[in-house]
Amino acid sequence: MQDFEKLGLFYLGRVFDVDQKSASDELLLYDANDLVTHAVCIGMTGSGKTGLCLSLLEEAAIDGVPCLAIDPKGDIGNLLLTFPGLSGQEFTPWINADDARREGVTPQQLGDREAEKWRKGLAEWGEDGARIERLRAAAEIRLFTPGSTAGLPLSILPSFSVPPVAIQADAELFGELVQSAARSLLALLGLHDDTGRSREQILLSNILESEWRENKSIALGDLVRLIQNPPIERVGVMELEAFFPAKERFEMALTLNNLVAAPGFEAWLEGEPLDIQSLLYSPDGKPRVAIVSIAHLNDDERMFVVTLLLQQLVAWMRAQQGTSSLRAILYMDEIAGYLPPTANPPSKASFLTLLKQGRAFGLGALLATQNPVDLDYKALSNAGTWFLGRLQTERDKARVLEGLETVAASSSTGFDRQRMDHLLASLPKRVFLMNNVHDSGPVTFQVRWAMSYLRGPLTRDEMRRLCDPQRPDSGGEAPGRLANQARVSTTAAPSDGSHASRPVLPPKIPQIFLTPREAHAEQKVVYQGSIVGVCDLHFRSDKEQVDSVRTETGLLVANEGGLSADWEWQDAPWGDERFVSGPIAGASYMALPAAALDTKNYTAWKRSLVDAAYRERKLQLLKNSELEVTQKPNEPERDFRVRVNQAAREVRDAKIAKLREQYDKKLSALNEKLRRAEAAVEQQIGQQSQQKLQSWMSAGATLLGALLGRRALSYTNVSRAERTVRNFGRGSKEAQDVERAKAIEAAVEADIAKLQQALTDETAQIQAEPERLAAMMETILVASKKSEIAVRRLSLLWMPMAVDAAGALRPAW
């Protein structure tokens, strides 16, 4: 067999004849520098894809090439399962007990079987325990689990660090990094935006760009504040308030704050800081395989972690000198969803940057998936090597052939689609077709036996067992953990960093002490130096009828880097009773940050206190614009709402009174019309009765004359009969007049009823107005004039820290 232990060549397996279905003695040695042009590995479940990729990482580790491996499934941690003795005793702790029960053997018996299987498998490929020892000696393998302490914790969230100068100088790259960072955070918050045009995306991008241009890294706590009070006044051509009102920014800040305050979130703040150089190399410069497992996270958290890792990797890459040799590897197992063909998730921009620019800096990407239809093959046209295993469907095969054609076209190499189709259709398990643009043509090979024990995804308990020996001895506290609320270090015991005597300071530096709370009176106290500023702000607004003075207390808190860059405001101002001129007996002192010893800084801090108070400390009041009622300074919200409700009722009563006045005029007119109609009816009825009487009297006289013997046809009798007929006719007309008068009366009564119903309806609507009006609340901010901010106190403040039973420091104020 050929010698495969050659630096710069990765032993991946033996050449395989698909027609004969057998492997030859010819080794497949992959040139490490070919990986600089990236590789993609595609194969269905059971094709041997994981074995191939982990074997390549083993070869890279032996060659001294570090790797950052992103693990969505939990398989890559198998690289930690390397057993040089190849004994059952080494394998048994990692045997799945369920597998042993199914096979009817004990875990020890199954462990012995697996050990024998690995011994034979390695021997067939010219490997043994000595090569495993060489692998373990060549590189450190670390398993990180952001958001969990199952593996090594990774402090992935303390800050969005300022990009290197090289990235800031590249406008296009800097813009991509800003957009990607903003979208990754939105993904974590569950505010998805593939377009990049949402208000939240634009606001976050502007905040990040503004702060990074000022060379300021941003902690999540700072971001909550910056969302509420952004360092910008305009977005494009629009005023900030018009583009994204303060009330709605508050809701967004509250969402982020709720995330930070959620139980278990502290796990994101523990462990090693996210620093690519530290992930890739140990403190003594030994290369590492840094596995970042994200299998335990939800989809939004996975996207956030992947995007942030890629951003940091781009920044690290751009800080390196150019090289044509392989410097480091990025490996991601199952990339589907992170580099899709049509969608635009936050991770995509950074992947594209790495694929396009990684070659110049010696950063090679190895991307694996079992779903070829989910890959952006235009992006993967940058991949010079394709490892292709068994595919699940004809559609998958067609998609892969399409991708290979794209690669061939971009590299001006020939492509035999028919031959490639035949080869892909003939691949058995653990056999791959390698299409490398640096070689003369494609080659099929069988993957060598992996030195790592490929037992499948690791459980959290197994991760913990593997990583426990690698955890630093920190008395139960993982390095990098932030203190609760105080944002000061709580892990150093007094014996590690305190001194019995107070540091000697220039006489011009004023010093005061903060009194500890009574609850800590019996504990030993260690004083930690910070800067305190107390100022009075005069809030005046004629429009809002506000004229009020408020005291604010701000701190520049000591931390590992010196002093915090921004003033941290206390929820309630500290009164003079909290400050004393001397310490309590028996206290010791932490070393002061160097900046606190320079008297010139105090003048600058005084100015910055005024600037920060003017910019950040606004008087926040509730207002009901429709009722023109504004909360008074220091007025409890309950009392203000009582005033609003009262004002709403007054508005209601005024409206009802006005409405009734309007309707009273109309009702008065209708009532007068009704009175006249009623009188007309009475008059018509009276006339009708009189006419009836006359008609019957005339008829009676005519009849009486006839009965007395007058001639029936005399002129007088005829005239009387005619008058009688006319009288009855006039009676009928009078009856019609009565009906008309009654109809007019009824119509007027209907109008009155309709008007009264309208009054009732409109009154009912107005009765509901107070609830609607009272709910129309908004928050307004009243700023103080900078010239009217008076600094009461700017001093070095010794803040008491109590030493707990474990020897850790906790805030005692």
ZAMARGU-4260 file (C-alpha; in steps of 0.2 Angstrom, whole numbers, plus 5000, padded with zeros to 4 digits):
<rodrens>
0) 5000/5000/5000 | 5006/5018/4996 | 5012/5029/5010 | 4998/5040/5015 | 5006/5050/5029
5) 5011/5065/5019 | 5008/5082/5024 | 4997/5092/5013 | 4988/5076/5007 | 4972/5070/5015
10) 4970/5051/5015 | 4951/5049/5011 | 4950/5031/5004 | 4954/5020/4988 | 4949/5022/4970
15) 4933/5012/4967 | 4928/5004/4950 | 4909/5006/4949 | 4908/4993/4935 | 4918/4980/4944
20) 4910/4985/4961 | 4927/4984/4969 | 4940/4995/4977 | 4958/4995/4970 | 4974/4997/4979
25) 4976/5015/4973 | 4974/5027/4987 | 4964/5043/4985 | 4975/5057/4992 | 4966/5074/4991
30) 4977/5089/4990 | 4974/5100/5005 | 4976/5116/4995 | 4962/5110/4983 | 4950/5114/4998
35) 4954/5132/4997 | 4942/5133/4982 | 4929/5124/4994 | 4920/5108/4993 | 4902/5102/4994
40) 4897/5085/5000 | 4880/5078/4995 | 4872/5061/4999 | 4857/5054/5006 | 4855/5046/5023
45) 4866/5031/5024 | 4877/5035/5010 | 4892/5038/5021 | 4892/5057/5020 | 4896/5059/5038
50) 4910/5046/5038 | 4918/5055/5023 | 4917/5073/5030 | 4924/5067/5048 | 4938/5058/5039
55) 4943/5073/5030 | 4942/5083/5046 | 4953/5070/5054 | 4966/5072/5040 | 4966/5091/5042
60) 4969/5089/5061 | 4983/5078/5058 | 4990/5090/5046 | 4988/5105/5058 | 4974/5113/5050
65) 4961/5120/5062 | 4943/5119/5059 | 4927/5127/5064 | 4913/5114/5063 | 4894/5119/5064
70) 4884/5104/5069 | 4865/5105/5067 | 4862/5086/5070 | 4874/5082/5085 | 4885/5070/5074
75) 4901/5079/5073 | 4905/5077/5092 | 4909/5059/5087 | 4927/5066/5083 | 4929/5066/5102
80) 4926/5047/5103 | 4944/5042/5098 | 4951/5026/5107 | 4969/5023/5104 | 4969/5006/5114
85) 4954/5000/5103 | 4948/4991/5118 | 4930/4986/5123 | 4933/4995/5139 | 4935/5012/5130
90) 4920/5009/5118 | 4908/5002/5131 | 4903/5019/5140 | 4897/5025/5123 | 4887/5010/5118
95) 4868/5013/5117 | 4860/5002/5130 | 4845/5000/5119 | 4855/4993/5105 | 4863/4980/5117
100) 4845/4975/5123 | 4839/4973/5105 | 4854/4962/5101 | 4852/4952/5117 | 4869/4956/5124
105) 4876/4966/5138 | 4883/4984/5135 | 4900/4977/5139 | 4898/4963/5126 | 4892/4975/5113
110) 4907/4987/5117 | 4919/4972/5114 | 4911/4969/5097 | 4912/4987/5092 | 4930/4988/5098
115) 4934/4972/5087 | 4924/4980/5072 | 4935/4996/5073 | 4951/4986/5075 | 4947/4976/5059
120) 4940/4991/5050 | 4955/5002/5053 | 4968/4987/5049 | 4960/4985/5032 | 4964/5003/5028
125) 4981/5003/5035 | 4977/5012/5051 | 4979/5008/5069 | 4979/5015/5087 | 4995/5023/5084
130) 4987/5034/5071 | 4973/5038/5082 | 4986/5044/5095 | 4994/5055/5082 | 4977/5063/5078
135) 4974/5066/5097 | 4991/5074/5099 | 4990/5085/5083 | 4975/5095/5088 | 4963/5099/5102
140) 4945/5095/5099 | 4932/5106/5108 | 4913/5104/5108 | 4904/5120/5112 | 4885/5121/5115
145) 4880/5140/5115 | 4864/5142/5125 | 4868/5126/5135 | 4880/5120/5148 | 4879/5102/5141
150) 4896/5105/5131 | 4908/5119/5134 | 4898/5135/5135 | 4901/5148/5122 | 4897/5166/5127
155) 4890/5171/5110 | 4879/5185/5116 | 4888/5198/5126 | 4891/5210/5112 | 4891/5214/5094
160) 4909/5217/5092 | 4916/5231/5081 | 4921/5224/5064 | 4940/5226/5060 | 4946/5241/5051
165) 4948/5231/5035 | 4930/5227/5035 | 4924/5245/5039 | 4935/5251/5025 | 4925/5240/5012
170) 4908/5249/5011 | 4900/5234/5002 | 4906/5221/5015 | 4903/5232/5030 | 4885/5235/5023
175) 4882/5216/5021 | 4889/5213/5039 | 4877/5226/5046 | 4862/5219/5037 | 4866/5201/5042
180) 4869/5206/5060 | 4853/5215/5061 | 4843/5201/5053 | 4851/5188/5064 | 4845/5197/5079
185) 4828/5199/5072 | 4827/5180/5069 | 4832/5177/5087 | 4817/5188/5092 | 4805/5179/5080
190) 4804/5195/5069 | 4808/5187/5052 | 4812/5198/5037 | 4819/5191/5021 | 4817/5207/5012
195) 4828/5218/5023 | 4815/5232/5021 | 4806/5231/5038 | 4806/5245/5050 | 4814/5234/5063
200) 4828/5229/5051 | 4831/5247/5045 | 4832/5253/5063 | 4844/5240/5069 | 4855/5242/5054
205) 4856/5261/5057 | 4860/5258/5076 | 4873/5245/5072 | 4881/5256/5059 | 4881/5271/5069
210) 4889/5263/5084 | 4902/5253/5074 | 4907/5269/5065 | 4910/5276/5082 | 4921/5261/5086
215) 4908/5255/5100 | 4904/5237/5102 | 4886/5234/5108 | 4880/5223/5122 | 4863/5217/5122
220) 4858/5227/5137 | 4864/5243/5127 | 4854/5238/5112 | 4838/5238/5123 | 4842/5256/5127
225) 4848/5261/5109 | 4831/5254/5102 | 4822/5266/5114 | 4834/5280/5111 | 4843/5278/5095
230) 4859/5288/5091 | 4851/5294/5076 | 4838/5308/5073 | 4833/5304/5055 | 4830/5288/5044
235) 4833/5293/5026 | 4824/5309/5024 | 4811/5305/5038 | 4811/5311/5056 | 4814/5296/5067
240) 4798/5298/5076 | 4788/5298/5060 | 4797/5283/5054 | 4796/5273/5070 | 4787/5281/5084
245) 4794/5279/5102 | 4779/5269/5108 | 4782/5256/5095 | 4801/5256/5097 | 4797/5253/5116
250) 4787/5237/5111 | 4802/5231/5101 | 4814/5235/5115 | 4802/5226/5127 | 4803/5210/5116
255) 4822/5210/5117 | 4822/5214/5135 | 4810/5199/5138 | 4822/5188/5129 | 4836/5194/5140
260) 4826/5192/5156 | 4819/5175/5151 | 4824/5160/5163 | 4839/5150/5156 | 4845/5165/5146
265) 4861/5166/5156 | 4867/5151/5148 | 4870/5162/5132 | 4881/5173/5143 | 4893/5159/5149
270) 4909/5152/5143 | 4923/5157/5132 | 4919/5173/5122 | 4915/5171/5104 | 4932/5174/5096
275) 4937/5165/5081 | 4956/5165/5084 | 4953/5157/5101 | 4941/5144/5094 | 4954/5139/5080
280) 4969/5139/5091 | 4973/5135/5110 | 4982/5148/5120 | 4999/5139/5116 | 4995/5140/5097
285) 4989/5122/5095 | 4976/5120/5081 | 4959/5115/5086 | 4944/5107/5079 | 4930/5118/5087
290) 4913/5110/5086 | 4898/5121/5088 | 4883/5110/5091 | 4866/5119/5088 | 4856/5103/5088
295) 4848/5108/5105 | 4842/5125/5099 | 4826/5130/5090 | 4826/5136/5072 | 4827/5155/5076
300) 4841/5152/5088 | 4851/5141/5076 | 4849/5154/5063 | 4856/5167/5075 | 4871/5157/5080
305) 4875/5152/5063 | 4874/5170/5056 | 4884/5177/5071 | 4898/5163/5069 | 4899/5167/5050
310) 4900/5186/5053 | 4914/5183/5066 | 4923/5171/5054 | 4922/5184/5039 | 4929/5197/5051
315) 4943/5186/5056 | 4946/5181/5038 | 4948/5199/5032 | 4961/5202/5046 | 4972/5189/5040
320) 4986/5191/5026 | 4982/5183/5010 | 4988/5165/5006 | 4986/5151/4993 | 4988/5138/5006
325) 4974/5131/5017 | 4974/5140/5033 | 4958/5134/5041 | 4942/5125/5037 | 4923/5129/5039
330) 4913/5114/5040 | 4894/5113/5041 | 4884/5097/5042 | 4867/5099/5033 | 4867/5116/5026
335) 4850/5115/5019 | 4840/5131/5024 | 4855/5142/5027 | 4860/5144/5009 | 4844/5141/4999
340) 4842/5145/4980 | 4828/5158/4982 | 4825/5163/5000 | 4837/5176/5008 | 4839/5170/5027
345) 4852/5180/5037 | 4865/5167/5035 | 4866/5168/5016 | 4875/5184/5014 | 4890/5179/5025
350) 4890/5162/5016 | 4891/5170/5000 | 4905/5182/5006 | 4915/5167/5013 | 4913/5157/4997
355) 4918/5172/4986 | 4933/5178/4996 | 4939/5164/5007 | 4951/5158/4993 | 4961/5173/4994
360) 4964/5171/5013 | 4966/5152/5014 | 4949/5148/5021 | 4941/5133/5014 | 4923/5128/5016
365) 4916/5111/5016 | 4897/5111/5016 | 4887/5095/5017 | 4868/5091/5014 | 4857/5077/5009
370) 4844/5089/5001 | 4852/5095/4985 | 4837/5105/4979 | 4839/5116/4994 | 4856/5123/4989
375) 4860/5138/4979 | 4870/5131/4965 | 4875/5148/4958 | 4883/5151/4975 | 4891/5134/4975
380) 4899/5137/4958 | 4913/5143/4969 | 4915/5126/4975 | 4930/5117/4966 | 4927/5100/4973
385) 4910/5090/4973 | 4909/5074/4983 | 4893/5065/4978 | 4886/5050/4986 | 4870/5040/4984
390) 4855/5051/4980 | 4838/5048/4985 | 4828/5053/4970 | 4830/5056/4951 | 4825/5074/4955
395) 4840/5075/4967 | 4851/5068/4953 | 4845/5080/4940 | 4848/5095/4952 | 4866/5089/4955
400) 4870/5087/4937 | 4863/5104/4934 | 4875/5111/4948 | 4890/5101/4940 | 4886/5109/4923
405) 4886/5126/4931 | 4903/5123/4939 | 4910/5116/4923 | 4904/5131/4914 | 4912/5143/4926
410) 4929/5134/4926 | 4929/5131/4907 | 4931/5112/4910 | 4923/5099/4900 | 4907/5090/4906
415) 4901/5073/4901 | 4883/5073/4907 | 4879/5055/4901 | 4895/5048/4909 | 4892/5057/4926
420) 4874/5051/4926 | 4879/5033/4924 | 4892/5035/4938 | 4879/5043/4950 | 4867/5029/4947
425) 4880/5016/4951 | 4886/5022/4968 | 4885/5009/4982 | 4886/5014/5001 | 4902/5023/5006
430) 4907/5026/4988 | 4908/5044/4982 | 4911/5052/4965 | 4924/5066/4967 | 4923/5080/4954
435) 4938/5091/4957 | 4941/5105/4945 | 4960/5103/4949 | 4960/5085/4942 | 4959/5079/4925
440) 4942/5071/4927 | 4930/5064/4940 | 4935/5049/4951 | 4925/5037/4961 | 4932/5031/4978
445) 4927/5021/4993 | 4929/5031/5010 | 4942/5024/5022 | 4937/5019/5039 | 4935/5033/5051
450) 4947/5034/5066 | 4933/5042/5077 | 4919/5030/5083 | 4904/5035/5073 | 4890/5030/5085
455) 4878/5044/5080 | 4871/5060/5088 | 4877/5063/5106 | 4864/5066/5120 | 4867/5081/5131
460) 4873/5069/5145 | 4886/5061/5134 | 4891/5079/5129 | 4893/5083/5147 | 4903/5068/5151
465) 4915/5071/5136 | 4917/5089/5140 | 4919/5088/5159 | 4938/5085/5158 | 4940/5100/5147
470) 4931/5112/5159 | 4942/5125/5167 | 4943/5124/5186 | 4932/5140/5191 | 4924/5135/5207
475) 4907/5131/5197 | 4907/5147/5187 | 4910/5146/5169 | 4923/5159/5163 | 4915/5174/5154
480) 4899/5174/5164 | 4891/5191/5167 | 4885/5197/5184 | 4867/5199/5187 | 4861/5217/5185
485) 4877/5225/5191 | 4887/5220/5176 | 4903/5219/5187 | 4914/5204/5189 | 4907/5192/5203
490) 4919/5178/5202 | 4935/5185/5209 | 4937/5182/5228 | 4945/5196/5238 | 4961/5186/5240
495) 4963/5186/5221 | 4961/5205/5218 | 4958/5215/5233 | 4970/5225/5244 | 4969/5229/5263
500) 4972/5247/5261 | 4964/5260/5250 | 4974/5266/5235 | 4982/5282/5236 | 4974/5295/5224
505) 4978/5313/5219 | 4970/5325/5231 | 4960/5333/5217 | 4950/5317/5214 | 4934/5318/5225
510) 4930/5301/5234 | 4914/5296/5242 | 4908/5279/5248 | 4891/5271/5246 | 4883/5264/5261
515) 4880/5245/5260 | 4862/5238/5263 | 4858/5232/5281 | 4856/5214/5274 | 4875/5213/5271
520) 4881/5221/5287 | 4888/5205/5294 | 4898/5200/5278 | 4915/5205/5274 | 4915/5220/5262
525) 4926/5224/5247 | 4925/5241/5239 | 4925/5242/5220 | 4929/5259/5212 | 4917/5267/5200
530) 4912/5284/5194 | 4896/5292/5200 | 4887/5307/5193 | 4872/5316/5200 | 4864/5330/5191
535) 4847/5340/5191 | 4838/5341/5174 | 4825/5355/5171 | 4811/5349/5160 | 4801/5364/5153
540) 4787/5363/5140 | 4774/5377/5138 | 4765/5366/5126 | 4763/5352/5139 | 4762/5364/5153
545) 4777/5356/5161 | 4790/5364/5173 | 4799/5351/5183 | 4816/5347/5190 | 4822/5329/5192
550) 4838/5322/5199 | 4847/5308/5190 | 4861/5296/5196 | 4873/5288/5183 | 4887/5276/5185
555) 4903/5272/5175 | 4905/5254/5182 | 4921/5245/5184 | 4923/5230/5173 | 4936/5218/5166
560) 4941/5231/5153 | 4942/5246/5164 | 4926/5257/5166 | 4910/5255/5156 | 4909/5266/5141
565) 4892/5272/5144 | 4883/5280/5159 | 4872/5267/5168 | 4857/5276/5175 | 4849/5271/5192
570) 4830/5268/5192 | 4829/5280/5207 | 4841/5293/5211 | 4852/5290/5226 | 4849/5303/5240
575) 4863/5311/5249 | 4860/5299/5264 | 4867/5285/5253 | 4884/5294/5252 | 4897/5294/5266
580) 4914/5301/5267 | 4923/5285/5274 | 4922/5266/5273 | 4916/5254/5285 | 4929/5245/5296
585) 4938/5230/5290 | 4935/5233/5272 | 4947/5229/5258 | 4948/5237/5240 | 4949/5231/5222
590) 4962/5239/5211 | 4956/5254/5202 | 4954/5256/5183 | 4968/5266/5177 | 4956/5279/5170
595) 4950/5283/5187 | 4967/5289/5193 | 4969/5303/5179 | 4961/5319/5186 | 4959/5326/5168
600) 4946/5312/5165 | 4934/5319/5178 | 4932/5335/5168 | 4928/5325/5153 | 4916/5313/5162
605) 4907/5329/5169 | 4904/5334/5151 | 4899/5317/5146 | 4887/5315/5160 | 4878/5331/5154
610) 4878/5325/5136 | 4872/5308/5141 | 4858/5315/5153 | 4852/5327/5139 | 4852/5313/5126
615) 4845/5298/5136 | 4836/5305/5151 | 4819/5311/5146 | 4804/5315/5156 | 4792/5302/5151
620) 4773/5307/5153 | 4757/5300/5147 | 4746/5311/5137 | 4728/5310/5130 | 4729/5322/5115
625) 4711/5321/5110 | 4706/5326/5128 | 4722/5338/5129 | 4726/5330/5146 | 4745/5327/5150
630) 4752/5318/5165 | 4760/5329/5178 | 4778/5325/5183 | 4778/5313/5198 | 4759/5311/5196
635) 4755/5292/5199 | 4747/5284/5183 | 4732/5280/5193 | 4728/5298/5197 | 4732/5303/5180
640) 4719/5290/5173 | 4707/5297/5185 | 4709/5314/5178 | 4707/5307/5161 | 4691/5298/5165
645) 4684/5314/5173 | 4689/5324/5157 | 4681/5311/5146 | 4665/5312/5156 | 4665/5330/5155
650) 4667/5329/5136 | 4653/5317/5136 | 4641/5328/5146 | 4646/5343/5136 | 4642/5334/5120
655) 4625/5327/5127 | 4620/5345/5133 | 4624/5352/5115 | 4615/5338/5107 | 4600/5340/5118
660) 4600/5359/5114 | 4600/5355/5096 | 4586/5343/5097 | 4576/5354/5109 | 4574/5367/5095
665) 4568/5354/5083 | 4557/5346/5095 | 4549/5363/5100 | 4545/5367/5082 | 4537/5350/5080
670) 4527/5352/5096 | 4521/5368/5090 | 4516/5360/5073 | 4508/5346/5083 | 4498/5359/5093
675) 4492/5367/5077 | 4487/5351/5069 | 4478/5345/5085 | 4468/5362/5084 | 4464/5360/5066
680) 4457/5342/5069 | 4446/5349/5083 | 4440/5363/5072 | 4436/5352/5057 | 4427/5340/5069
685) 4417/5354/5075 | 4412/5360/5058 | 4408/5343/5053 | 4396/5341/5068 | 4387/5358/5064
690) 4385/5353/5046 | 4378/5337/5050 | 4365/5345/5061 | 4360/5358/5048 | 4358/5344/5035
695) 4347/5334/5046 | 4336/5349/5051 | 4334/5354/5033 | 4329/5336/5028 | 4316/5336/5042
700) 4308/5353/5037 | 4306/5346/5019 | 4298/5330/5025 | 4286/5340/5037 | 4280/5351/5023
705) 4276/5336/5012 | 4267/5328/5027 | 4256/5344/5029 | 4248/5342/5012 | 4258/5354/5001
710) 4260/5349/4983 | 4275/5339/4981 | 4281/5347/4966 | 4279/5365/4971 | 4293/5377/4969
715) 4296/5379/4987 | 4297/5360/4990 | 4309/5357/4976 | 4321/5371/4982 | 4321/5364/4999
720) 4325/5347/4993 | 4339/5354/4983 | 4346/5363/4998 | 4345/5347/5008 | 4355/5337/4995
725) 4368/5351/4995 | 4369/5351/5014 | 4373/5332/5014 | 4386/5335/5001 | 4395/5348/5011
730) 4394/5336/5026 | 4404/5323/5016 | 4417/5337/5012 | 4419/5341/5030 | 4422/5323/5034
735) 4436/5323/5022 | 4444/5339/5030 | 4444/5330/5047 | 4453/5315/5040 | 4466/5326/5032
740) 4469/5336/5048 | 4471/5319/5058 | 4483/5313/5045 | 4494/5329/5047 | 4493/5327/5066
745) 4499/5308/5064 | 4513/5314/5053 | 4519/5327/5065 | 4518/5314/5080 | 4528/5302/5069
750) 4541/5315/5066 | 4542/5319/5084 | 4544/5300/5088 | 4558/5299/5075 | 4567/5314/5082
755) 4566/5307/5100 | 4573/5290/5094 | 4587/5299/5085 | 4591/5309/5101 | 4591/5292/5111
760) 4603/5284/5098 | 4615/5298/5097 | 4615/5300/5116 | 4619/5281/5118 | 4634/5283/5106
765) 4640/5298/5116 | 4638/5288/5132 | 4651/5276/5126 | 4664/5290/5122 | 4672/5291/5139
770) 4679/5273/5138 | 4686/5276/5120 | 4693/5293/5124 | 4701/5287/5140 | 4710/5273/5131
775) 4718/5285/5118 | 4734/5286/5128 | 4752/5289/5121 | 4769/5292/5129 | 4778/5308/5126
780) 4795/5313/5130 | 4800/5330/5137 | 4818/5334/5135 | 4829/5345/5146 | 4839/5359/5139
785) 4857/5355/5140 | 4861/5372/5147 | 4849/5369/5161 | 4857/5353/5167 | 4866/5356/5183
790) 4879/5343/5189 | 4878/5341/5208 | 4892/5328/5210 | 4905/5319/5200 | 4916/5308/5211
795) 4925/5292/5212 | 4913/5281/5221 | 4918/5266/5231 | 4904/5253/5229 | 4902/5239/5243
800) 4903/5221/5237 | 4899/5207/5249 | 4909/5191/5250 | 4897/5176/5250 | 4900/5159/5257
805) 4908/5153/5241 | 4921/5168/5241 | 4913/5177/5226 | 4908/5195/5226 | 4890/5201/5225
810) 4884/5219/5225 | 4880/5224/5242 | 4872/5241/5239
</rodrens>
